[in-house]
C-alpha cells in the first residue's frame, strides 16, 4: 500500500511541547505531552474513503503503560490503547491498528488516559 508519514512535531498539540533530546526520533523531534490526563496530539491526514492501517511510533522510558485513547474524526477507535515501556526514552516502538478514513482530510487524535500523560510521540503513518 501507499504509506504517508506525519511527524508529531508538525501536529496540533494540546498540553505538550516539541523536543529533540532523545535520539532515534524521526524528523526534527517528537512531542513530549504534559504528564496529565487529557493532553493530546492531533494530526491532520489525507486519505481516501475506506480502511487504512495506522502506525504510531512512540517512546516510553518508564515501566508504566501510558494508555491513551485514539480517535479518528472525533470518534474513538480504541478507547484504551496500551503504550507500554520501551526500555528507554531513546528506544522507539510502533503499534499498528486498523482505522477507517474519509476521503480528503481526517483527524487522528491521541489523548492521554492517565495522569502520566502520553508516551513521547514521534510520528504516525497511514497506509492505504
Ligand atoms: C522525561 C523525559 C521526557 C518524557 C518525560 C515523561 O522527562 O525526558 O522525554 O516526556 O520524562 O515522563 O513524560
Backbone and ligand atoms as CSV (ligand in chain L), in Angstrom:
chain,resi,resn,atom,element,x,y,z
A,1,UNK,N,N,0.818,-1.212,0.000
A,1,UNK,CA,C,0.000,0.000,0.000
A,1,UNK,C,C,0.851,1.262,0.000
A,2,UNK,N,N,0.177,2.359,-0.051
A,2,UNK,CA,C,0.814,3.667,-0.063
A,2,UNK,C,C,0.881,4.198,1.362
A,3,UNK,N,N,2.100,4.458,1.849
A,3,UNK,CA,C,2.279,4.901,3.234
A,3,UNK,C,C,2.737,6.352,3.279
A,4,UNK,N,N,2.076,7.128,4.116
A,4,UNK,CA,C,2.472,8.517,4.326
A,4,UNK,C,C,2.786,8.715,5.800
A,5,UNK,N,N,3.909,9.356,6.050
A,5,UNK,CA,C,4.328,9.645,7.429
A,5,UNK,C,C,3.955,11.078,7.793
A,6,UNK,N,N,3.454,11.227,9.004
A,6,UNK,CA,C,3.098,12.542,9.540
A,6,UNK,C,C,3.836,12.709,10.872
A,7,UNK,N,N,4.785,13.624,10.880
A,7,UNK,CA,C,5.597,13.835,12.078
A,7,UNK,C,C,4.777,14.492,13.193
A,8,UNK,N,N,5.020,14.060,14.411
A,8,UNK,CA,C,4.293,14.639,15.543
A,8,UNK,C,C,4.641,16.113,15.748
A,9,UNK,N,N,5.880,16.479,15.411
A,9,UNK,CA,C,6.290,17.870,15.629
A,9,UNK,C,C,5.532,18.842,14.732
A,10,UNK,N,N,4.858,18.316,13.712
A,10,UNK,CA,C,4.039,19.166,12.838
A,10,UNK,C,C,2.558,19.106,13.189
A,11,UNK,N,N,2.208,18.365,14.204
A,11,UNK,CA,C,0.806,18.163,14.562
A,11,UNK,C,C,0.330,19.270,15.506
A,12,UNK,N,N,-0.943,19.220,15.837
A,12,UNK,CA,C,-1.518,20.140,16.814
A,12,UNK,C,C,-1.357,19.535,18.197
A,13,UNK,N,N,-0.815,20.318,19.108
A,13,UNK,CA,C,-0.515,19.810,20.452
A,13,UNK,C,C,-1.357,20.556,21.470
A,14,UNK,N,N,-2.075,19.802,22.288
A,14,UNK,CA,C,-2.750,20.392,23.436
A,14,UNK,C,C,-2.051,19.904,24.686
A,15,UNK,N,N,-1.387,20.789,25.365
A,15,UNK,CA,C,-0.648,20.477,26.588
A,15,UNK,C,C,0.566,19.593,26.284
A,16,UNK,N,N,1.589,20.200,25.765
A,16,UNK,CA,C,2.816,19.480,25.477
A,16,UNK,C,C,3.746,20.348,24.669
A,17,UNK,N,N,4.934,19.838,24.429
A,17,UNK,CA,C,5.956,20.592,23.704
A,17,UNK,C,C,6.689,19.666,22.743
A,18,UNK,N,N,7.283,20.279,21.720
A,18,UNK,CA,C,8.166,19.537,20.825
A,18,UNK,C,C,9.562,19.546,21.422
A,19,UNK,N,N,10.159,18.386,21.482
A,19,UNK,CA,C,11.536,18.258,21.973
A,19,UNK,C,C,12.328,17.378,21.007
A,20,UNK,N,N,13.651,17.352,21.210
A,20,UNK,CA,C,14.508,16.551,20.323
A,20,UNK,C,C,15.665,15.915,21.072
A,21,UNK,N,N,15.559,15.872,22.399
A,21,UNK,CA,C,16.710,15.455,23.204
A,21,UNK,C,C,16.893,13.952,23.302
A,22,UNK,N,N,15.955,13.168,22.817
A,22,UNK,CA,C,16.106,11.706,22.870
A,22,UNK,C,C,16.351,11.186,21.461
A,23,UNK,N,N,17.555,10.672,21.240
A,23,UNK,CA,C,17.981,10.255,19.902
A,23,UNK,C,C,17.085,9.152,19.348
A,24,UNK,N,N,17.110,9.073,18.047
A,24,UNK,CA,C,16.398,7.994,17.366
A,24,UNK,C,C,15.056,8.396,16.812
A,25,UNK,N,N,14.633,9.601,17.130
A,25,UNK,CA,C,13.353,10.053,16.590
A,25,UNK,C,C,13.492,10.360,15.106
A,26,UNK,N,N,12.373,10.297,14.439
A,26,UNK,CA,C,12.282,10.703,13.037
A,26,UNK,C,C,12.094,12.220,12.959
A,27,UNK,N,N,12.445,12.796,11.836
A,27,UNK,CA,C,12.218,14.215,11.628
A,27,UNK,C,C,13.052,15.057,12.573
A,28,UNK,N,N,12.500,16.197,12.969
A,28,UNK,CA,C,13.262,17.134,13.797
A,28,UNK,C,C,12.980,16.988,15.288
A,29,UNK,N,N,12.069,16.122,15.667
A,29,UNK,CA,C,11.780,15.952,17.082
A,29,UNK,C,C,10.597,15.050,17.317
A,30,UNK,N,N,10.058,15.217,18.491
A,30,UNK,CA,C,8.905,14.406,18.910
A,30,UNK,C,C,8.076,15.261,19.850
A,31,UNK,N,N,6.896,14.793,20.194
A,31,UNK,CA,C,6.056,15.523,21.140
A,31,UNK,C,C,6.172,14.890,22.525
A,32,UNK,N,N,6.549,15.712,23.464
A,32,UNK,CA,C,6.514,15.362,24.881
A,32,UNK,C,C,5.265,16.005,25.449
A,33,UNK,N,N,4.221,15.210,25.565
A,33,UNK,CA,C,2.978,15.722,26.140
A,33,UNK,C,C,3.109,15.902,27.638
A,34,UNK,N,N,2.362,16.853,28.152
A,34,UNK,CA,C,2.373,17.070,29.601
A,34,UNK,C,C,1.894,15.804,30.315
A,35,UNK,N,N,2.388,15.635,31.523
A,35,UNK,CA,C,2.022,14.460,32.312
A,35,UNK,C,C,0.687,14.719,32.997
A,36,UNK,N,N,-0.359,14.646,32.178
A,36,UNK,CA,C,-1.704,14.923,32.669
A,36,UNK,C,C,-2.698,14.208,31.758
A,37,UNK,N,N,-3.741,13.681,32.337
A,37,UNK,CA,C,-4.798,13.077,31.524
A,37,UNK,C,C,-5.457,14.146,30.671
A,38,UNK,N,N,-5.767,13.796,29.442
A,38,UNK,CA,C,-6.451,14.725,28.552
A,38,UNK,C,C,-5.536,15.471,27.609
A,39,UNK,N,N,-4.250,15.458,27.858
A,39,UNK,CA,C,-3.307,16.076,26.916
A,39,UNK,C,C,-3.322,15.263,25.627
A,40,UNK,N,N,-3.195,15.939,24.500
A,40,UNK,CA,C,-3.292,15.199,23.245
A,40,UNK,C,C,-2.418,15.778,22.151
A,41,UNK,N,N,-2.168,14.934,21.159
A,41,UNK,CA,C,-1.577,15.354,19.893
A,41,UNK,C,C,-2.554,14.962,18.802
A,42,UNK,N,N,-2.813,15.881,17.892
A,42,UNK,CA,C,-3.767,15.615,16.812
A,42,UNK,C,C,-3.130,15.932,15.455
A,43,UNK,N,N,-3.181,14.935,14.595
A,43,UNK,CA,C,-2.671,15.055,13.240
A,43,UNK,C,C,-3.826,15.243,12.256
A,44,UNK,N,N,-3.560,15.960,11.203
A,44,UNK,CA,C,-4.468,16.006,10.064
A,44,UNK,C,C,-3.842,15.177,8.956
A,45,UNK,N,N,-4.586,14.184,8.494
A,45,UNK,CA,C,-4.071,13.273,7.476
A,45,UNK,C,C,-5.017,13.268,6.279
A,46,UNK,N,N,-4.438,12.990,5.159
A,46,UNK,CA,C,-5.213,12.932,3.927
A,46,UNK,C,C,-5.444,11.480,3.553
A,47,UNK,N,N,-6.681,11.160,3.219
A,47,UNK,CA,C,-6.990,9.772,2.909
A,47,UNK,C,C,-7.952,9.638,1.750
A,48,UNK,N,N,-8.182,8.378,1.450
A,48,UNK,CA,C,-9.279,8.029,0.571
A,48,UNK,C,C,-10.294,7.277,1.418
A,49,UNK,N,N,-11.537,7.259,1.011
A,49,UNK,CA,C,-12.582,6.636,1.813
A,49,UNK,C,C,-12.332,5.139,1.930
A,50,UNK,N,N,-12.278,4.646,3.170
A,50,UNK,CA,C,-12.117,3.212,3.356
A,50,UNK,C,C,-11.079,2.870,4.396
A,51,UNK,N,N,-10.738,1.566,4.454
A,51,UNK,CA,C,-9.845,1.086,5.505
A,51,UNK,C,C,-8.414,1.587,5.331
A,52,UNK,N,N,-7.754,1.714,6.471
A,52,UNK,CA,C,-6.359,2.131,6.489
A,52,UNK,C,C,-5.692,1.482,7.696
A,53,UNK,N,N,-4.381,1.415,7.632
A,53,UNK,CA,C,-3.603,0.983,8.794
A,53,UNK,C,C,-2.914,2.202,9.375
A,54,UNK,N,N,-3.125,2.397,10.670
A,54,UNK,CA,C,-2.490,3.498,11.386
A,54,UNK,C,C,-1.339,2.929,12.209
A,55,UNK,N,N,-0.158,3.500,12.036
A,55,UNK,CA,C,1.026,3.059,12.767
A,55,UNK,C,C,1.490,4.236,13.605
A,56,UNK,N,N,1.706,3.990,14.880
A,56,UNK,CA,C,2.119,5.037,15.810
A,56,UNK,C,C,3.505,4.708,16.339
A,57,UNK,N,N,4.442,5.640,16.209
A,57,UNK,CA,C,5.788,5.427,16.770
A,57,UNK,C,C,5.926,6.259,18.040
A,58,UNK,N,N,6.380,5.619,19.091
A,58,UNK,CA,C,6.401,6.260,20.403
A,58,UNK,C,C,7.580,5.757,21.216
A,59,UNK,N,N,7.893,6.508,22.251
A,59,UNK,CA,C,8.891,6.103,23.238
A,59,UNK,C,C,8.337,6.294,24.635
A,60,UNK,N,N,8.616,5.335,25.485
A,60,UNK,CA,C,8.172,5.417,26.876
A,60,UNK,C,C,9.278,4.844,27.747
A,61,UNK,N,N,10.071,5.729,28.317
A,61,UNK,CA,C,11.218,5.306,29.121
A,61,UNK,C,C,10.877,4.907,30.540
A,62,UNK,N,N,9.605,4.812,30.835
A,62,UNK,CA,C,9.186,4.328,32.151
A,62,UNK,C,C,8.752,2.871,32.027
A,63,UNK,N,N,8.382,2.293,33.133
A,63,UNK,CA,C,7.876,0.919,33.109
A,63,UNK,C,C,6.358,0.877,33.214
A,64,UNK,N,N,5.743,2.042,33.149
A,64,UNK,CA,C,4.294,2.131,33.316
A,64,UNK,C,C,3.625,2.367,31.962
A,65,UNK,N,N,2.618,1.577,31.670
A,65,UNK,CA,C,1.812,1.744,30.462
A,65,UNK,C,C,1.200,3.148,30.413
A,66,UNK,N,N,1.423,3.849,29.307
A,66,UNK,CA,C,0.814,5.179,29.147
A,66,UNK,C,C,-0.374,5.059,28.192
A,67,UNK,N,N,-1.424,4.471,28.698
A,67,UNK,CA,C,-2.593,4.188,27.878
A,67,UNK,C,C,-3.229,5.475,27.377
A,68,UNK,N,N,-3.749,5.398,26.162
A,68,UNK,CA,C,-4.318,6.586,25.518
A,68,UNK,C,C,-5.509,6.191,24.670
A,69,UNK,N,N,-6.366,7.147,24.442
A,69,UNK,CA,C,-7.488,6.981,23.522
A,69,UNK,C,C,-7.063,7.445,22.139
A,70,UNK,N,N,-7.441,6.689,21.131
A,70,UNK,CA,C,-7.149,7.072,19.752
A,70,UNK,C,C,-8.474,7.295,19.048
A,71,UNK,N,N,-8.637,8.491,18.514
A,71,UNK,CA,C,-9.874,8.852,17.831
A,71,UNK,C,C,-9.569,9.291,16.409
A,72,UNK,N,N,-10.429,8.892,15.505
A,72,UNK,CA,C,-10.345,9.339,14.112
A,72,UNK,C,C,-11.606,10.143,13.823
A,73,UNK,N,N,-11.412,11.362,13.379
A,73,UNK,CA,C,-12.529,12.262,13.080
A,73,UNK,C,C,-13.492,12.375,14.258
A,74,UNK,N,N,-12.900,12.383,15.468
A,74,UNK,CA,C,-13.682,12.613,16.671
A,74,UNK,C,C,-14.353,11.395,17.256
A,75,UNK,N,N,-14.217,10.267,16.586
A,75,UNK,CA,C,-14.827,9.030,17.078
A,75,UNK,C,C,-13.747,8.087,17.590
A,76,UNK,N,N,-13.934,7.566,18.789
A,76,UNK,CA,C,-12.942,6.678,19.378
A,76,UNK,C,C,-12.784,5.414,18.536
A,77,UNK,N,N,-11.567,5.113,18.191
A,77,UNK,CA,C,-11.244,3.855,17.505
A,77,UNK,C,C,-10.795,2.834,18.533
A,78,UNK,N,N,-9.956,3.283,19.442
A,78,UNK,CA,C,-9.515,2.465,20.567
A,78,UNK,C,C,-9.635,3.332,21.816
A,79,UNK,N,N,-10.383,2.848,22.794
A,79,UNK,CA,C,-10.611,3.662,23.990
A,79,UNK,C,C,-9.398,3.677,24.909
A,80,UNK,N,N,-8.638,2.595,24.892
A,80,UNK,CA,C,-7.549,2.459,25.863
A,80,UNK,C,C,-6.392,1.688,25.239
A,81,UNK,N,N,-5.721,2.347,24.309
A,81,UNK,CA,C,-4.580,1.732,23.633
A,81,UNK,C,C,-3.374,1.700,24.575
A,82,UNK,N,N,-2.748,0.544,24.721
A,82,UNK,CA,C,-1.548,0.449,25.549
A,82,UNK,C,C,-0.345,1.044,24.836
A,83,UNK,N,N,0.445,1.807,25.577
A,83,UNK,CA,C,1.766,2.247,25.124
A,83,UNK,C,C,2.741,1.880,26.239
A,84,UNK,N,N,3.158,0.641,26.198
A,84,UNK,CA,C,3.989,0.113,27.280
A,84,UNK,C,C,5.403,0.668,27.221
A,85,UNK,N,N,6.122,0.493,28.294
A,85,UNK,CA,C,7.502,0.950,28.352
A,85,UNK,C,C,8.319,0.356,27.217
A,86,UNK,N,N,9.195,1.194,26.637
A,86,UNK,CA,C,10.061,0.737,25.544
A,86,UNK,C,C,11.486,0.459,26.041
A,87,UNK,N,N,11.747,0.694,27.311
A,87,UNK,CA,C,13.054,0.395,27.888
A,87,UNK,C,C,13.918,1.621,28.118
A,88,UNK,N,N,13.721,2.626,27.287
A,88,UNK,CA,C,14.481,3.879,27.416
A,88,UNK,C,C,13.771,4.931,26.595
A,89,UNK,N,N,14.014,6.184,26.903
A,89,UNK,CA,C,13.404,7.252,26.105
A,89,UNK,C,C,13.982,7.294,24.697
A,90,UNK,N,N,15.160,6.730,24.508
A,90,UNK,CA,C,15.782,6.686,23.182
A,90,UNK,C,C,15.423,5.424,22.409
A,91,UNK,N,N,14.609,4.583,22.997
A,91,UNK,CA,C,14.154,3.377,22.302
A,91,UNK,C,C,12.716,3.594,21.862
A,92,UNK,N,N,12.495,3.491,20.562
A,92,UNK,CA,C,11.199,3.802,19.968
A,92,UNK,C,C,10.552,2.522,19.475
A,93,UNK,N,N,9.251,2.447,19.607
A,93,UNK,CA,C,8.490,1.265,19.199
A,93,UNK,C,C,7.290,1.720,18.388
A,94,UNK,N,N,6.698,0.783,17.671
A,94,UNK,CA,C,5.492,1.123,16.933
A,94,UNK,C,C,4.372,0.174,17.317
A,95,UNK,N,N,3.173,0.696,17.196
A,95,UNK,CA,C,1.976,-0.124,17.320
A,95,UNK,C,C,1.068,0.222,16.145
A,96,UNK,N,N,0.378,-0.762,15.633
A,96,UNK,CA,C,-0.491,-0.515,14.479
A,96,UNK,C,C,-1.915,-0.920,14.804
A,97,UNK,N,N,-2.845,-0.236,14.172
A,97,UNK,CA,C,-4.251,-0.572,14.359
A,97,UNK,C,C,-5.029,-0.219,13.101
A,98,UNK,N,N,-6.118,-0.928,12.869
A,98,UNK,CA,C,-6.946,-0.622,11.711
A,98,UNK,C,C,-7.851,0.566,11.984
A,99,UNK,N,N,-8.004,1.423,11.001
A,99,UNK,CA,C,-8.912,2.568,11.104
A,99,UNK,C,C,-9.668,2.690,9.782
A,100,UNK,N,N,-10.648,3.547,9.773
A,100,UNK,CA,C,-11.383,3.857,8.545
A,100,UNK,C,C,-11.300,5.353,8.310
A,101,UNK,N,N,-10.950,5.720,7.101
A,101,UNK,CA,C,-10.790,7.140,6.773
A,101,UNK,C,C,-11.883,7.611,5.828
A,102,UNK,N,N,-12.082,8.905,5.843
A,102,UNK,CA,C,-12.915,9.568,4.850
A,102,UNK,C,C,-12.037,10.036,3.694
A,103,UNK,N,N,-12.646,10.322,2.597
A,103,UNK,CA,C,-11.924,10.967,1.501
A,103,UNK,C,C,-11.543,12.379,1.925
A,104,UNK,N,N,-10.310,12.745,1.644
A,104,UNK,CA,C,-9.859,14.085,1.988
A,104,UNK,C,C,-9.217,14.131,3.355
A,105,UNK,N,N,-9.463,15.221,4.076
A,105,UNK,CA,C,-8.780,15.385,5.352
A,105,UNK,C,C,-9.508,14.658,6.476
A,106,UNK,N,N,-8.702,14.134,7.383
A,106,UNK,CA,C,-9.171,13.411,8.559
A,106,UNK,C,C,-8.309,13.849,9.741
A,107,UNK,N,N,-8.861,13.709,10.938
A,107,UNK,CA,C,-8.043,13.957,12.123
A,107,UNK,C,C,-7.785,12.645,12.851
A,108,UNK,N,N,-6.593,12.552,13.404
A,108,UNK,CA,C,-6.203,11.424,14.260
A,108,UNK,C,C,-5.697,12.027,15.559
A,109,UNK,N,N,-6.386,11.742,16.632
A,109,UNK,CA,C,-6.017,12.333,17.927
A,109,UNK,C,C,-5.658,11.236,18.931
A,110,UNK,N,N,-4.538,11.415,19.604
A,110,UNK,CA,C,-4.106,10.504,20.664
A,110,UNK,C,C,-4.131,11.277,21.966
A,111,UNK,N,N,-5.008,10.849,22.863
A,111,UNK,CA,C,-5.273,11.577,24.110
A,111,UNK,C,C,-4.897,10.719,25.311
A,112,UNK,N,N,-4.095,11.277,26.172
A,112,UNK,CA,C,-3.643,10.547,27.365
A,112,UNK,C,C,-4.819,10.189,28.270
A,113,UNK,N,N,-4.837,8.944,28.684
A,113,UNK,CA,C,-5.896,8.495,29.594
A,113,UNK,C,C,-5.503,8.585,31.064
A,114,UNK,N,N,-4.233,8.746,31.330
A,114,UNK,CA,C,-3.790,8.715,32.723
A,114,UNK,C,C,-3.009,9.980,33.064
A,115,UNK,N,N,-2.805,10.170,34.345
A,115,UNK,CA,C,-2.069,11.342,34.834
A,115,UNK,C,C,-0.600,11.319,34.408
A,116,UNK,N,N,-0.127,10.207,33.891
A,116,UNK,CA,C,1.248,10.152,33.376
A,116,UNK,C,C,1.362,10.774,31.991
A,117,UNK,N,N,0.233,11.039,31.362
A,117,UNK,CA,C,0.267,11.624,30.024
A,117,UNK,C,C,0.532,10.591,28.955
A,118,UNK,N,N,0.716,11.080,27.750
A,118,UNK,CA,C,1.042,10.203,26.623
A,118,UNK,C,C,2.503,9.759,26.704
A,119,UNK,N,N,2.840,8.704,25.961
A,119,UNK,CA,C,4.260,8.460,25.717
A,119,UNK,C,C,4.792,9.611,24.860
A,120,UNK,N,N,6.091,9.696,24.693
A,120,UNK,CA,C,6.623,10.601,23.684
A,120,UNK,C,C,6.179,10.086,22.321
A,121,UNK,N,N,5.682,10.983,21.488
A,121,UNK,CA,C,5.117,10.590,20.191
A,121,UNK,C,C,6.012,11.099,19.070
A,122,UNK,N,N,6.442,10.180,18.198
A,122,UNK,CA,C,7.391,10.524,17.139
A,122,UNK,C,C,6.680,10.807,15.822
A,123,UNK,N,N,5.811,9.888,15.416
A,123,UNK,CA,C,5.044,10.119,14.195
A,123,UNK,C,C,3.891,9.131,14.123
A,124,UNK,N,N,2.991,9.390,13.190
A,124,UNK,CA,C,2.058,8.362,12.747
A,124,UNK,C,C,2.300,8.126,11.265
A,125,UNK,N,N,1.988,6.928,10.839
A,125,UNK,CA,C,1.993,6.604,9.413
A,125,UNK,C,C,0.640,6.027,9.045
A,126,UNK,N,N,0.175,6.396,7.895
A,126,UNK,CA,C,-1.098,5.898,7.381
A,126,UNK,C,C,-0.837,5.144,6.091
A,127,UNK,N,N,-1.302,3.908,6.041
A,127,UNK,CA,C,-1.152,3.084,4.831
A,127,UNK,C,C,-2.526,2.739,4.289
A,128,UNK,N,N,-2.694,3.000,3.029
A,128,UNK,CA,C,-3.969,2.626,2.387
A,128,UNK,C,C,-3.699,1.867,1.102
L,1,LIG,C1,C,11.354,12.635,30.990
L,1,LIG,C2,C,11.761,12.518,29.524
L,1,LIG,C3,C,10.705,13.132,28.632
L,1,LIG,C4,C,9.366,12.488,28.917
L,1,LIG,C5,C,9.043,12.666,30.395
L,1,LIG,C6,C,7.736,11.982,30.787
L,1,LIG,O1,O,11.362,13.983,31.367
L,1,LIG,O2,O,12.998,13.165,29.317
L,1,LIG,O3,O,11.054,12.964,27.262
L,1,LIG,O4,O,8.361,13.041,28.133
L,1,LIG,O5,O,10.070,12.107,31.206
L,1,LIG,O6,O,7.714,11.329,31.812
L,1,LIG,O7,O,6.753,12.102,30.069
